[in-house]
Amino acid sequence: MDFLYILGSILCTVYGQIVVKWQVGSAGPLPAGGPERVSFLLGLVLNPWILSSVLAGFLALLCWMAAMTKFELSYAYPFMSLSFLLVTALSALIFHEALTVPKVVGLLLIMGGIVISSRG
C-alpha cells in the first residue's frame, strides 16, 4: 500500500507533463512580441487543462510527502525516474515523437539504475 504514494506521485507528474505539452502544442507558437507573449502565456495559465496539471502537481506533492513518511529518500527517489519512461512512451504514442535508439538505451539504463538502487 505504501508504494501507492510513490505511484501516485509518478502518475500525477506524468499527467501534468503530457497535458502541458498537449495544450501548449494546441495553442500554437509563442508570439515574438513582448505584450503578445505575456497574453499568450497568461491564456495558457488560465486554461482549465493547464490548471488541472497544476492541481496534479500539487497532488504529486501530497503523495510524495506521504511517501516520505514511509521510505528513505534514497530508496524512493529513484522510482521517480519511471516518469521518464512513461513520459517518453506516451509522447511517442500520443504526440508521435520519435523513439530513437539513444532514447531507448537511455531508458534501459534508467530502468537498470532503478533495479540496482532499489536493491541497496
N, CA, C and O atoms as CSV, one atom per row, in Angstrom:
chain,resi,resn,atom,element,x,y,z
A,1,MET,N,N,0.825,-1.207,0.000
A,1,MET,CA,C,0.000,0.000,0.000
A,1,MET,C,C,0.864,1.264,0.000
A,1,MET,O,O,0.518,2.257,-0.640
A,2,ASP,N,N,1.987,1.224,0.718
A,2,ASP,CA,C,2.840,2.410,0.812
A,2,ASP,C,C,3.401,2.822,-0.543
A,2,ASP,O,O,3.624,4.008,-0.787
A,3,PHE,N,N,3.633,1.851,-1.428
A,3,PHE,CA,C,4.160,2.171,-2.752
A,3,PHE,C,C,3.148,2.941,-3.599
A,3,PHE,O,O,3.526,3.561,-4.593
A,4,LEU,N,N,1.875,2.910,-3.224
A,4,LEU,CA,C,0.872,3.675,-3.963
A,4,LEU,C,C,1.130,5.176,-3.860
A,4,LEU,O,O,0.757,5.935,-4.755
A,5,TYR,N,N,1.766,5.605,-2.774
A,5,TYR,CA,C,2.118,7.022,-2.652
A,5,TYR,C,C,3.152,7.408,-3.715
A,5,TYR,O,O,3.043,8.461,-4.343
A,6,ILE,N,N,4.143,6.555,-3.906
A,6,ILE,CA,C,5.144,6.821,-4.934
A,6,ILE,C,C,4.496,6.764,-6.307
A,6,ILE,O,O,4.740,7.629,-7.148
A,7,LEU,N,N,3.671,5.749,-6.539
A,7,LEU,CA,C,2.983,5.618,-7.820
A,7,LEU,C,C,2.096,6.835,-8.085
A,7,LEU,O,O,2.064,7.347,-9.205
A,8,GLY,N,N,1.389,7.293,-7.079
A,8,GLY,CA,C,0.543,8.476,-7.240
A,8,GLY,C,C,1.342,9.699,-7.633
A,8,GLY,O,O,0.918,10.483,-8.482
A,9,SER,N,N,2.500,9.860,-7.013
A,9,SER,CA,C,3.363,10.985,-7.350
A,9,SER,C,C,3.851,10.885,-8.793
A,9,SER,O,O,3.875,11.878,-9.519
A,10,ILE,N,N,4.236,9.682,-9.199
A,10,ILE,CA,C,4.702,9.473,-10.576
A,10,ILE,C,C,3.583,9.760,-11.573
A,10,ILE,O,O,3.781,10.500,-12.537
A,11,LEU,N,N,2.420,9.180,-11.345
A,11,LEU,CA,C,1.310,9.326,-12.297
A,11,LEU,C,C,0.823,10.767,-12.393
A,11,LEU,O,O,0.492,11.234,-13.483
A,12,CYS,N,N,0.775,11.470,-11.278
A,12,CYS,CA,C,0.356,12.874,-11.318
A,12,CYS,C,C,1.382,13.726,-12.067
A,12,CYS,O,O,1.015,14.634,-12.812
A,13,THR,N,N,2.660,13.433,-11.866
A,13,THR,CA,C,3.716,14.150,-12.567
A,13,THR,C,C,3.623,13.909,-14.072
A,13,THR,O,O,3.715,14.848,-14.862
A,14,VAL,N,N,3.444,12.667,-14.460
A,14,VAL,CA,C,3.348,12.325,-15.883
A,14,VAL,C,C,2.118,12.987,-16.504
A,14,VAL,O,O,2.194,13.553,-17.595
A,15,TYR,N,N,0.994,12.915,-15.809
A,15,TYR,CA,C,-0.228,13.563,-16.302
A,15,TYR,C,C,0.045,15.037,-16.589
A,15,TYR,O,O,-0.297,15.540,-17.659
A,16,GLY,N,N,0.658,15.722,-15.637
A,16,GLY,CA,C,0.924,17.147,-15.805
A,16,GLY,C,C,1.793,17.439,-17.019
A,16,GLY,O,O,1.523,18.383,-17.761
A,17,GLN,N,N,2.824,16.646,-17.227
A,17,GLN,CA,C,3.717,16.867,-18.362
A,17,GLN,C,C,3.004,16.651,-19.693
A,17,GLN,O,O,3.169,17.433,-20.629
A,18,ILE,N,N,2.215,15.589,-19.768
A,18,ILE,CA,C,1.502,15.282,-21.010
A,18,ILE,C,C,0.450,16.346,-21.320
A,18,ILE,O,O,0.313,16.769,-22.468
A,19,VAL,N,N,-0.281,16.773,-20.314
A,19,VAL,CA,C,-1.324,17.791,-20.522
A,19,VAL,C,C,-0.713,19.122,-20.945
A,19,VAL,O,O,-1.229,19.785,-21.845
A,20,VAL,N,N,0.379,19.513,-20.303
A,20,VAL,CA,C,1.013,20.786,-20.679
A,20,VAL,C,C,1.489,20.725,-22.126
A,20,VAL,O,O,1.261,21.665,-22.888
A,21,LYS,N,N,2.143,19.641,-22.515
A,21,LYS,CA,C,2.607,19.507,-23.901
A,21,LYS,C,C,1.431,19.568,-24.875
A,21,LYS,O,O,1.504,20.252,-25.896
A,22,TRP,N,N,0.361,18.862,-24.566
A,22,TRP,CA,C,-0.833,18.838,-25.412
A,22,TRP,C,C,-1.410,20.246,-25.590
A,22,TRP,O,O,-1.680,20.678,-26.710
A,23,GLN,N,N,-1.594,20.949,-24.481
A,23,GLN,CA,C,-2.229,22.258,-24.549
A,23,GLN,C,C,-1.327,23.322,-25.156
A,23,GLN,O,O,-1.798,24.188,-25.893
A,24,VAL,N,N,-0.044,23.266,-24.854
A,24,VAL,CA,C,0.887,24.219,-25.451
A,24,VAL,C,C,0.970,23.982,-26.961
A,24,VAL,O,O,1.012,24.930,-27.745
A,25,GLY,N,N,0.993,22.712,-27.357
A,25,GLY,CA,C,1.004,22.395,-28.783
A,25,GLY,C,C,-0.250,22.863,-29.484
A,25,GLY,O,O,-0.194,23.293,-30.636
A,26,SER,N,N,-1.388,22.784,-28.802
A,26,SER,CA,C,-2.656,23.239,-29.381
A,26,SER,C,C,-2.738,24.755,-29.484
A,26,SER,O,O,-3.444,25.283,-30.343
A,27,ALA,N,N,-2.028,25.451,-28.622
A,27,ALA,CA,C,-2.108,26.919,-28.584
A,27,ALA,C,C,-1.324,27.575,-29.709
A,27,ALA,O,O,-1.588,28.724,-30.062
A,28,GLY,N,N,-0.363,26.854,-30.274
A,28,GLY,CA,C,0.428,27.430,-31.353
A,28,GLY,C,C,1.753,27.973,-30.862
A,28,GLY,O,O,2.102,27.822,-29.691
A,29,PRO,N,N,2.494,28.611,-31.768
A,29,PRO,CA,C,3.834,29.095,-31.410
A,29,PRO,C,C,3.785,30.301,-30.474
A,29,PRO,O,O,2.822,31.068,-30.461
A,30,LEU,N,N,4.834,30.437,-29.708
A,30,LEU,CA,C,4.983,31.579,-28.806
A,30,LEU,C,C,5.171,32.845,-29.640
A,30,LEU,O,O,6.064,32.898,-30.486
A,31,PRO,N,N,4.344,33.861,-29.414
A,31,PRO,CA,C,4.485,35.110,-30.185
A,31,PRO,C,C,5.839,35.776,-29.943
A,31,PRO,O,O,6.457,35.592,-28.893
A,32,ALA,N,N,6.285,36.545,-30.922
A,32,ALA,CA,C,7.592,37.196,-30.843
A,32,ALA,C,C,7.559,38.440,-29.959
A,32,ALA,O,O,8.532,38.737,-29.265
A,33,GLY,N,N,6.443,39.164,-29.984
A,33,GLY,CA,C,6.361,40.423,-29.255
A,33,GLY,C,C,6.133,40.230,-27.763
A,33,GLY,O,O,5.528,39.247,-27.336
A,34,GLY,N,N,6.630,41.188,-26.970
A,34,GLY,CA,C,6.508,41.127,-25.514
A,34,GLY,C,C,5.078,41.071,-25.000
A,34,GLY,O,O,4.734,40.135,-24.279
A,35,PRO,N,N,4.220,42.050,-25.348
A,35,PRO,CA,C,2.850,42.023,-24.828
A,35,PRO,C,C,2.053,40.808,-25.323
A,35,PRO,O,O,1.261,40.228,-24.580
A,36,GLU,N,N,2.273,40.438,-26.581
A,36,GLU,CA,C,1.569,39.266,-27.122
A,36,GLU,C,C,2.035,37.997,-26.422
A,36,GLU,O,O,1.240,37.092,-26.169
A,37,ARG,N,N,3.315,37.935,-26.112
A,37,ARG,CA,C,3.883,36.768,-25.424
A,37,ARG,C,C,3.285,36.637,-24.022
A,37,ARG,O,O,2.930,35.537,-23.599
A,38,VAL,N,N,3.175,37.749,-23.307
A,38,VAL,CA,C,2.593,37.729,-21.961
A,38,VAL,C,C,1.135,37.296,-22.029
A,38,VAL,O,O,0.692,36.482,-21.219
A,39,SER,N,N,0.391,37.831,-22.985
A,39,SER,CA,C,-1.017,37.467,-23.153
A,39,SER,C,C,-1.165,35.987,-23.490
A,39,SER,O,O,-2.044,35.306,-22.963
A,40,PHE,N,N,-0.308,35.504,-24.363
A,40,PHE,CA,C,-0.322,34.093,-24.761
A,40,PHE,C,C,-0.089,33.201,-23.544
A,40,PHE,O,O,-0.842,32.257,-23.307
A,41,LEU,N,N,0.957,33.503,-22.776
A,41,LEU,CA,C,1.291,32.682,-21.604
A,41,LEU,C,C,0.220,32.778,-20.521
A,41,LEU,O,O,-0.093,31.785,-19.866
A,42,LEU,N,N,-0.335,33.957,-20.335
A,42,LEU,CA,C,-1.411,34.118,-19.354
A,42,LEU,C,C,-2.630,33.307,-19.769
A,42,LEU,O,O,-3.288,32.694,-18.929
A,43,GLY,N,N,-2.932,33.305,-21.063
A,43,GLY,CA,C,-4.030,32.479,-21.562
A,43,GLY,C,C,-3.792,31.004,-21.292
A,43,GLY,O,O,-4.723,30.275,-20.951
A,44,LEU,N,N,-2.551,30.562,-21.442
A,44,LEU,CA,C,-2.228,29.172,-21.138
A,44,LEU,C,C,-2.386,28.870,-19.649
A,44,LEU,O,O,-2.928,27.831,-19.273
A,45,VAL,N,N,-1.913,29.777,-18.815
A,45,VAL,CA,C,-2.008,29.567,-17.367
A,45,VAL,C,C,-3.465,29.450,-16.927
A,45,VAL,O,O,-3.774,28.699,-16.002
A,46,LEU,N,N,-4.352,30.182,-17.577
A,46,LEU,CA,C,-5.774,30.162,-17.206
A,46,LEU,C,C,-6.560,29.057,-17.909
A,46,LEU,O,O,-7.752,28.889,-17.651
A,47,ASN,N,N,-5.919,28.316,-18.778
A,47,ASN,CA,C,-6.554,27.195,-19.473
A,47,ASN,C,C,-6.926,26.117,-18.451
A,47,ASN,O,O,-6.077,25.707,-17.660
A,48,PRO,N,N,-8.176,25.652,-18.454
A,48,PRO,CA,C,-8.585,24.638,-17.463
A,48,PRO,C,C,-7.728,23.377,-17.479
A,48,PRO,O,O,-7.480,22.788,-16.427
A,49,TRP,N,N,-7.277,22.959,-18.647
A,49,TRP,CA,C,-6.414,21.769,-18.710
A,49,TRP,C,C,-5.071,22.038,-18.037
A,49,TRP,O,O,-4.555,21.195,-17.304
A,50,ILE,N,N,-4.512,23.219,-18.293
A,50,ILE,CA,C,-3.248,23.579,-17.649
A,50,ILE,C,C,-3.451,23.669,-16.137
A,50,ILE,O,O,-2.608,23.218,-15.363
A,51,LEU,N,N,-4.562,24.246,-15.731
A,51,LEU,CA,C,-4.860,24.310,-14.294
A,51,LEU,C,C,-4.980,22.912,-13.692
A,51,LEU,O,O,-4.597,22.694,-12.542
A,52,SER,N,N,-5.513,21.960,-14.470
A,52,SER,CA,C,-5.593,20.590,-13.958
A,52,SER,C,C,-4.198,19.991,-13.793
A,52,SER,O,O,-3.976,19.162,-12.910
A,53,SER,N,N,-3.265,20.407,-14.637
A,53,SER,CA,C,-1.895,19.908,-14.481
A,53,SER,C,C,-1.227,20.520,-13.251
A,53,SER,O,O,-0.408,19.871,-12.601
A,54,VAL,N,N,-1.574,21.760,-12.935
A,54,VAL,CA,C,-1.074,22.378,-11.702
A,54,VAL,C,C,-1.637,21.633,-10.487
A,54,VAL,O,O,-0.915,21.364,-9.528
A,55,LEU,N,N,-2.918,21.306,-10.537
A,55,LEU,CA,C,-3.526,20.519,-9.464
A,55,LEU,C,C,-2.856,19.154,-9.348
A,55,LEU,O,O,-2.605,18.672,-8.244
A,56,ALA,N,N,-2.568,18.536,-10.487
A,56,ALA,CA,C,-1.883,17.241,-10.480
A,56,ALA,C,C,-0.501,17.374,-9.830
A,56,ALA,O,O,-0.067,16.482,-9.102
A,57,GLY,N,N,0.177,18.474,-10.091
A,57,GLY,CA,C,1.464,18.720,-9.449
A,57,GLY,C,C,1.335,18.826,-7.943
A,57,GLY,O,O,2.182,18.330,-7.201
A,58,PHE,N,N,0.267,19.478,-7.494
A,58,PHE,CA,C,0.020,19.583,-6.059
A,58,PHE,C,C,-0.309,18.219,-5.457
A,58,PHE,O,O,0.155,17.892,-4.364
A,59,LEU,N,N,-1.106,17.426,-6.168
A,59,LEU,CA,C,-1.409,16.075,-5.691
A,59,LEU,C,C,-0.157,15.208,-5.672
A,59,LEU,O,O,0.010,14.375,-4.782
A,60,ALA,N,N,0.727,15.404,-6.658
A,60,ALA,CA,C,2.002,14.687,-6.665
A,60,ALA,C,C,2.814,15.035,-5.423
A,60,ALA,O,O,3.440,14.166,-4.815
A,61,LEU,N,N,2.800,16.306,-5.054
A,61,LEU,CA,C,3.497,16.744,-3.840
A,61,LEU,C,C,2.923,16.069,-2.602
A,61,LEU,O,O,3.669,15.592,-1.747
A,62,LEU,N,N,1.595,16.029,-2.507
A,62,LEU,CA,C,0.968,15.385,-1.350
A,62,LEU,C,C,1.324,13.897,-1.279
A,62,LEU,O,O,1.636,13.374,-0.209
A,63,CYS,N,N,1.272,13.234,-2.420
A,63,CYS,CA,C,1.658,11.814,-2.463
A,63,CYS,C,C,3.111,11.639,-2.060
A,63,CYS,O,O,3.452,10.709,-1.329
A,64,TRP,N,N,3.969,12.540,-2.538
A,64,TRP,CA,C,5.384,12.433,-2.223
A,64,TRP,C,C,5.636,12.648,-0.732
A,64,TRP,O,O,6.456,11.953,-0.132
A,65,MET,N,N,4.937,13.604,-0.141
A,65,MET,CA,C,5.095,13.826,1.295
A,65,MET,C,C,4.665,12.588,2.075
A,65,MET,O,O,5.319,12.208,3.046
A,66,ALA,N,N,3.568,11.957,1.657
A,66,ALA,CA,C,3.131,10.726,2.311
A,66,ALA,C,C,4.177,9.624,2.120
A,66,ALA,O,O,4.462,8.872,3.051
A,67,ALA,N,N,4.745,9.530,0.925
A,67,ALA,CA,C,5.776,8.519,0.667
A,67,ALA,C,C,6.993,8.744,1.550
A,67,ALA,O,O,7.623,7.785,1.996
A,68,MET,N,N,7.326,9.998,1.805
A,68,MET,CA,C,8.495,10.303,2.622
A,68,MET,C,C,8.307,9.892,4.083
A,68,MET,O,O,9.281,9.759,4.824
A,69,THR,N,N,7.054,9.692,4.495
A,69,THR,CA,C,6.829,9.192,5.859
A,69,THR,C,C,7.052,7.686,5.935
A,69,THR,O,O,7.159,7.131,7.029
A,70,LYS,N,N,7.125,7.020,4.784
A,70,LYS,CA,C,7.219,5.554,4.743
A,70,LYS,C,C,8.574,5.046,4.263
A,70,LYS,O,O,8.973,3.940,4.625
A,71,PHE,N,N,9.292,5.830,3.454
A,71,PHE,CA,C,10.514,5.358,2.823
A,71,PHE,C,C,11.645,6.354,3.028
A,71,PHE,O,O,11.414,7.544,3.246
A,72,GLU,N,N,12.872,5.846,2.954
A,72,GLU,CA,C,14.023,6.731,2.898
A,72,GLU,C,C,14.045,7.400,1.530
A,72,GLU,O,O,13.671,6.794,0.526
A,73,LEU,N,N,14.481,8.636,1.498
A,73,LEU,CA,C,14.548,9.382,0.236
A,73,LEU,C,C,15.436,8.668,-0.773
A,73,LEU,O,O,15.096,8.586,-1.953
A,74,SER,N,N,16.559,8.157,-0.320
A,74,SER,CA,C,17.497,7.497,-1.234
A,74,SER,C,C,16.919,6.217,-1.826
A,74,SER,O,O,17.388,5.747,-2.863
A,75,TYR,N,N,15.911,5.653,-1.183
A,75,TYR,CA,C,15.233,4.474,-1.723
A,75,TYR,C,C,14.096,4.876,-2.661
A,75,TYR,O,O,13.944,4.301,-3.739
A,76,ALA,N,N,13.303,5.859,-2.252
A,76,ALA,CA,C,12.100,6.228,-3.006
A,76,ALA,C,C,12.400,7.052,-4.253
A,76,ALA,O,O,11.747,6.878,-5.282
A,77,TYR,N,N,13.377,7.940,-4.170
A,77,TYR,CA,C,13.591,8.887,-5.267
A,77,TYR,C,C,13.922,8.234,-6.609
A,77,TYR,O,O,13.440,8.712,-7.636
A,78,PRO,N,N,14.710,7.179,-6.652
A,78,PRO,CA,C,14.967,6.572,-7.962
A,78,PRO,C,C,13.704,6.113,-8.694
A,78,PRO,O,O,13.691,6.063,-9.924
A,79,PHE,N,N,12.662,5.783,-7.968
A,79,PHE,CA,C,11.416,5.369,-8.609
A,79,PHE,C,C,10.790,6.514,-9.414
A,79,PHE,O,O,10.032,6.275,-10.354
A,80,MET,N,N,11.107,7.744,-9.044
A,80,MET,CA,C,10.584,8.883,-9.796
A,80,MET,C,C,11.110,8.876,-11.231
A,80,MET,O,O,10.526,9.507,-12.111
A,81,SER,N,N,12.211,8.163,-11.466
A,81,SER,CA,C,12.745,8.050,-12.818
A,81,SER,C,C,11.795,7.308,-13.744
A,81,SER,O,O,11.915,7.403,-14.965
A,82,LEU,N,N,10.862,6.577,-13.174
A,82,LEU,CA,C,9.849,5.910,-14.007
A,82,LEU,C,C,9.036,6.924,-14.798
A,82,LEU,O,O,8.465,6.598,-15.839
A,83,SER,N,N,8.986,8.153,-14.300
A,83,SER,CA,C,8.269,9.187,-15.051
A,83,SER,C,C,8.933,9.428,-16.406
A,83,SER,O,O,8.245,9.735,-17.380
A,84,PHE,N,N,10.268,9.293,-16.485
A,84,PHE,CA,C,10.956,9.428,-17.774
A,84,PHE,C,C,10.450,8.380,-18.756
A,84,PHE,O,O,10.171,8.679,-19.917
A,85,LEU,N,N,10.336,7.165,-18.279
A,85,LEU,CA,C,9.867,6.070,-19.123
A,85,LEU,C,C,8.441,6.330,-19.601
A,85,LEU,O,O,8.146,6.201,-20.789
A,86,LEU,N,N,7.568,6.691,-18.683
A,86,LEU,CA,C,6.160,6.906,-19.040
A,86,LEU,C,C,5.972,8.114,-19.949
A,86,LEU,O,O,5.208,8.048,-20.912
A,87,VAL,N,N,6.656,9.212,-19.657
A,87,VAL,CA,C,6.522,10.406,-20.495
A,87,VAL,C,C,7.050,10.130,-21.900
A,87,VAL,O,O,6.444,10.550,-22.886
A,88,THR,N,N,8.170,9.431,-21.991
A,88,THR,CA,C,8.727,9.117,-23.306
A,88,THR,C,C,7.791,8.209,-24.096
A,88,THR,O,O,7.545,8.447,-25.278
A,89,ALA,N,N,7.271,7.177,-23.449
A,89,ALA,CA,C,6.359,6.255,-24.130
A,89,ALA,C,C,5.079,6.961,-24.558
A,89,ALA,O,O,4.623,6.789,-25.688
A,90,LEU,N,N,4.502,7.749,-23.667
A,90,LEU,CA,C,3.269,8.459,-24.005
A,90,LEU,C,C,3.506,9.530,-25.072
A,90,LEU,O,O,2.638,9.769,-25.911
A,91,SER,N,N,4.662,10.167,-25.044
A,91,SER,CA,C,4.985,11.164,-26.071
A,91,SER,C,C,5.050,10.518,-27.448
A,91,SER,O,O,4.610,11.096,-28.442
A,92,ALA,N,N,5.603,9.313,-27.490
A,92,ALA,CA,C,5.661,8.596,-28.765
A,92,ALA,C,C,4.261,8.189,-29.223
A,92,ALA,O,O,3.932,8.307,-30.403
A,93,LEU,N,N,3.448,7.716,-28.296
A,93,LEU,CA,C,2.101,7.251,-28.648
A,93,LEU,C,C,1.141,8.395,-28.971
A,93,LEU,O,O,0.407,8.340,-29.958
A,94,ILE,N,N,1.153,9.413,-28.146
A,94,ILE,CA,C,0.159,10.487,-28.278
A,94,ILE,C,C,0.600,11.551,-29.278
A,94,ILE,O,O,-0.182,11.975,-30.128
A,95,PHE,N,N,1.862,11.982,-29.172
A,95,PHE,CA,C,2.346,13.102,-29.983
A,95,PHE,C,C,3.191,12.654,-31.168
A,95,PHE,O,O,3.681,13.482,-31.936
A,96,HIS,N,N,3.361,11.354,-31.314
A,96,HIS,CA,C,4.142,10.787,-32.412
A,96,HIS,C,C,5.576,11.309,-32.430
A,96,HIS,O,O,6.166,11.520,-33.490
A,97,GLU,N,N,6.119,11.511,-31.231
A,97,GLU,CA,C,7.518,11.917,-31.132
A,97,GLU,C,C,8.407,10.713,-31.425
A,97,GLU,O,O,8.033,9.572,-31.156
A,98,ALA,N,N,9.562,10.977,-31.966
A,98,ALA,CA,C,10.478,9.900,-32.355
A,98,ALA,C,C,10.982,9.143,-31.123
A,98,ALA,O,O,11.371,9.735,-30.116
A,99,LEU,N,N,10.960,7.834,-31.240
A,99,LEU,CA,C,11.514,6.964,-30.205
A,99,LEU,C,C,12.790,6.364,-30.798
A,99,LEU,O,O,12.758,5.320,-31.449
A,100,THR,N,N,13.897,7.037,-30.562
A,100,THR,CA,C,15.166,6.680,-31.190
A,100,THR,C,C,15.923,5.649,-30.350
A,100,THR,O,O,15.603,5.410,-29.185
A,101,VAL,N,N,16.912,5.061,-30.966
A,101,VAL,CA,C,17.753,4.086,-30.258
A,101,VAL,C,C,18.426,4.727,-29.042
A,101,VAL,O,O,18.415,4.118,-27.971
A,102,PRO,N,N,19.010,5.923,-29.152
A,102,PRO,CA,C,19.606,6.521,-27.954
A,102,PRO,C,C,18.595,6.730,-26.821
A,102,PRO,O,O,18.930,6.548,-25.651
A,103,LYS,N,N,17.373,7.107,-27.165
A,103,LYS,CA,C,16.352,7.271,-26.125
A,103,LYS,C,C,16.043,5.946,-25.447
A,103,LYS,O,O,15.933,5.881,-24.223
A,104,VAL,N,N,15.902,4.892,-26.237
A,104,VAL,CA,C,15.598,3.570,-25.687
A,104,VAL,C,C,16.752,3.088,-24.804
A,104,VAL,O,O,16.524,2.560,-23.716
A,105,VAL,N,N,17.985,3.270,-25.271
A,105,VAL,CA,C,19.147,2.870,-24.470
A,105,VAL,C,C,19.176,3.662,-23.163
A,105,VAL,O,O,19.424,3.097,-22.098
A,106,GLY,N,N,18.929,4.943,-23.243
A,106,GLY,CA,C,18.885,5.772,-22.038
A,106,GLY,C,C,17.826,5.302,-21.060
A,106,GLY,O,O,18.071,5.235,-19.855
A,107,LEU,N,N,16.648,4.977,-21.575
A,107,LEU,CA,C,15.575,4.481,-20.711
A,107,LEU,C,C,15.946,3.142,-20.078
A,107,LEU,O,O,15.644,2.904,-18.909
A,108,LEU,N,N,16.594,2.276,-20.839
A,108,LEU,CA,C,17.037,0.996,-20.282
A,108,LEU,C,C,18.072,1.199,-19.184
A,108,LEU,O,O,18.066,0.482,-18.184
A,109,LEU,N,N,18.958,2.168,-19.363
A,109,LEU,CA,C,19.933,2.479,-18.323
A,109,LEU,C,C,19.250,3.013,-17.065
A,109,LEU,O,O,19.633,2.674,-15.946
A,110,ILE,N,N,18.238,3.850,-17.265
A,110,ILE,CA,C,17.480,4.370,-16.123
A,110,ILE,C,C,16.800,3.221,-15.385
A,110,ILE,O,O,16.850,3.145,-14.157
A,111,MET,N,N,16.168,2.334,-16.138
A,111,MET,CA,C,15.476,1.193,-15.509
A,111,MET,C,C,16.478,0.303,-14.764
A,111,MET,O,O,16.195,-0.170,-13.663
A,112,GLY,N,N,17.645,0.079,-15.371
A,112,GLY,CA,C,18.674,-0.711,-14.686
A,112,GLY,C,C,19.128,-0.027,-13.409
A,112,GLY,O,O,19.354,-0.685,-12.394
A,113,GLY,N,N,19.259,1.275,-13.457
A,113,GLY,CA,C,19.636,2.030,-12.260
A,113,GLY,C,C,18.596,1.904,-11.165
A,113,GLY,O,O,18.943,1.811,-9.988
A,114,ILE,N,N,17.327,1.899,-11.537
A,114,ILE,CA,C,16.267,1.740,-10.536
A,114,ILE,C,C,16.372,0.377,-9.872
A,114,ILE,O,O,16.265,0.264,-8.651
A,115,VAL,N,N,16.582,-0.649,-10.674
A,115,VAL,CA,C,16.691,-2.003,-10.119
A,115,VAL,C,C,17.887,-2.091,-9.169
A,115,VAL,O,O,17.763,-2.605,-8.058
A,116,ILE,N,N,19.039,-1.589,-9.605
A,116,ILE,CA,C,20.236,-1.642,-8.759
A,116,ILE,C,C,20.025,-0.824,-7.490
A,116,ILE,O,O,20.352,-1.278,-6.394
A,117,SER,N,N,19.487,0.363,-7.634
A,117,SER,CA,C,19.274,1.245,-6.495
A,117,SER,C,C,18.284,0.678,-5.497
A,117,SER,O,O,18.470,0.827,-4.290
A,118,SER,N,N,17.241,0.034,-5.981
A,118,SER,CA,C,16.205,-0.483,-5.083
A,118,SER,C,C,16.699,-1.677,-4.271
A,118,SER,O,O,16.119,-2.005,-3.236
A,119,ARG,N,N,17.757,-2.320,-4.729
A,119,ARG,CA,C,18.309,-3.481,-4.007
A,119,ARG,C,C,19.284,-3.039,-2.918
A,119,ARG,O,O,19.641,-3.829,-2.044
A,120,GLY,N,N,19.710,-1.786,-2.971
A,120,GLY,CA,C,20.705,-1.320,-1.997
A,120,GLY,C,C,20.026,-0.758,-0.837
A,120,GLY,O,O,20.681,-0.308,0.103
